[in-house]
Amino acid sequence: MTNRTQHSQPLSEAALLRISATVIARLCGQTAFASKE
């Protein structure tokens, strides 16, 4: 059922990609600020 859910809901993948991008951006931002300090 997990496989069917993933294939039936591409929006979930898009949401995960957006969340991942946001998390990565935040981590990069924190790293950048930490490096500057």
C-alpha positions as CSV (number, residue, x, y, z in Angstrom):
1,M,0.0,0.0,0.0
2,T,2.9,2.3,0.6
3,N,4.0,2.0,-3.0
4,R,0.5,2.7,-4.3
5,T,0.3,5.7,-2.1
6,Q,3.5,7.1,-3.4
7,H,2.6,6.5,-7.0
8,S,-1.0,7.8,-6.5
9,Q,0.1,11.0,-4.7
10,P,3.0,12.7,-6.5
11,L,2.1,15.8,-4.5
12,S,3.5,14.1,-1.5
13,E,6.9,13.8,-3.2
14,A,6.7,17.5,-4.2
15,A,5.9,18.4,-0.7
16,L,8.8,16.3,0.6
17,L,11.1,18.0,-1.9
18,R,10.0,21.4,-0.8
19,I,10.4,20.5,2.9
20,S,13.8,19.1,2.2
21,A,14.8,22.2,0.2
22,T,13.6,24.4,3.1
23,V,15.5,22.3,5.7
24,I,18.7,22.4,3.6
25,A,18.4,26.1,3.1
26,R,18.0,26.6,6.8
27,L,20.9,24.4,7.6
28,C,23.1,26.2,5.0
29,G,21.9,29.5,6.4
30,Q,22.9,28.5,9.9
31,T,26.2,27.1,8.7
32,A,26.9,30.4,6.9
33,F,26.0,32.5,9.9
34,A,28.1,30.2,12.1
35,S,31.0,30.5,9.7
36,K,30.8,34.2,9.6
37,E,30.8,34.4,13.4
